[in-house]
């Protein structure tokens, strides 16, 4: 058995620590890039097809359509994971309550970390699958039941696709908005009676 000198072991430990920090930094940059692309994807879905199709109406955009069809549900899932608890966090803050360290007080009041993460995960994957289904149904209906001339059909089809791809998130936001309107109306009628 060979023994190493103390200097080589120290250099090896420092080299390993340096590689570990590089790996963590690289993964942090990848995460920031992924979140940025995912967050900006709805605006890309609206703007990019209009620019590209208006410049060349007779081009083949099947690859762009495939990329949008397969990438948009993941962006929808990202927005759903954020949106599922956003209303209760905002309500908690509006009531003047402290969130605590990383929302620990809010999280404990809403069932704990397991409950809130489970709810976010279920909604996120539900939105992922629902987005794929609504995107497929939209493309099927659009291709077979919309009688428009080709350049207009292509442009309008790409411009309306984000509404189908983000339908689960839009549905969540609309139901929350309607529910908050009913709650405000109910609170106003209760206050008017006193």
Protein Blocks (a to p, Z undefined) as FASTA:
>chain_A
ZZddfklmmmmmmmmmmmmmmmmmmmmmmmmmmmmmmmmmmmmmmmmmmmmmmmmmmbcf
klmmmmmmmmmmmmmmmmmmmmmmmmmmmmmmmnopaebjehlmmmmmnopjklmmmmmm
mmmmmmmmmmmmmmmmmmmmmmmmmccdfklmmmmmmmmmmmmmmmmmmmmmmmmmmmmm
mmmmmmmmmmmmZZ
